[in-house]
Amino acid sequence: MELQSHGIIINNRIYPVDSLNDLCETILEDRSKPEWEKKIYRFIQEWLDEKDYIIQNSSGTTGKNKEFKLSKKSMAISAQKTCSLFGLTFGQSIMLCLPIEYIAGKMVIVRAFTGGLNLQYTEPTSMPDISGFGKIDFCSMVPLQAYNSLNSIETLRRIKKLIIGGAEIREELEVMLRDLPNEVYATYGMAETCSHVAIRQISGTQHDRFFQAIPGVTFTVDDRGCLIIDTDYLDHTIITNDFVDLVDKTSFRWIGRYDSLINSGGVKIIPEEIESVVSKMTGLDCAVIGMADKKLGEKVVLVLEKGTSEITEKELESLLKKELPKKFQPKEIIFVDELPRNHSFKVDRLKLKKQLSG
């Protein structure tokens, strides 16, 4: 059932469309309401206005922040595909715990409109508090939120279907999520595609190694080895900066970002491949970046969050020599209290680079 022309369900109550503007204005004028909550209702107003598009910004973590138009029709079709793919039906609950500034957060609301789902929301923190809610049929998180939510495992278990996107899921997190009774999926997508275009089940014994296209989506690669996306709901092809191992026209393995590529002495290094090895060995969040070097052009620098690990730099260097080819060995290892992240909790590589340069 499509509720967009009729209204939306919020916290078990149906609001007809002709009452939504008054509801939004009431929330926006309420000084006791936090800004993160007001942003939700500002987007509801935007979704219902006379324009047939919204203005969306990219995250900007790997390059200059981009602004572009997204068709509301394309967003609605994407939302309908998600509801169909995951078997979501009228009245089921959908949890919003992502920042509304980014497309993933906005699409939770669009799914509630188009699928007649019961929208529930909580503050979009790195460890969202969903303890006050009952059973949750569908929820979207970023990897950091999913990792932190493992501290409240019984609460996490109440989510029937959990999708995780926005950043790479480290192998150690995937292993921890694998035994949950929930259906847990990694997703691949971006603002330009109105959220995910591929999913990969990571829970249960039948977990997938490769991302599988959602219906109506096909893939190819360009001469860089980066993914090209064609869909039946967008009027143009999307050329990405994501290195992939293409299996066929509907499946692939994600490798890393072209934007993050390090050219060290003529050797092209994909940081995500090193990060995966380091994270698996140490259990620590990390980032690999290229810093200016007179001899190499760029040198590989490994930055780790200290966490609770007591591993020393020398111990780590010894482990890396066994696990990584010589050309991939970091020239410098730096421990920090916390890696810089943006509002969607992705590691902000540009900000990290500036901090280290400064």
Secondary structure as UniProt FT lines:
FT   TURN            4..6
FT   STRAND          7..10
FT   TURN            11..12
FT   STRAND          13..16
FT   HELIX           17..29
FT   TURN            31..32
FT   HELIX           35..48
FT   STRAND          53..57
FT   STRAND          67..71
FT   HELIX           72..85
FT   TURN            86..87
FT   TURN            90..91
FT   STRAND          93..96
FT   TURN            100..101
FT   HELIX           103..115
FT   STRAND          118..121
FT   TURN            131..132
FT   STRAND          136..141
FT   HELIX           143..149
FT   HELIX           150..152
FT   HELIX           153..156
FT   TURN            157..158
FT   STRAND          159..164
FT   HELIX           171..178
FT   STRAND          183..190
FT   HELIX           191..193
FT   STRAND          195..201
FT   TURN            205..206
FT   STRAND          211..213
FT   TURN            215..216
FT   STRAND          217..221
FT   TURN            223..224
FT   STRAND          226..231
FT   STRAND          238..248
FT   TURN            249..250
FT   STRAND          251..257
FT   HELIX           258..260
FT   STRAND          262..264
FT   TURN            265..266
FT   STRAND          267..269
FT   HELIX           271..282
FT   STRAND          286..293
FT   TURN            294..296
FT   STRAND          297..305
FT   TURN            307..308
FT   HELIX           313..323
FT   HELIX           326..328
FT   STRAND          332..336
FT   TURN            343..344
FT   HELIX           349..357
//
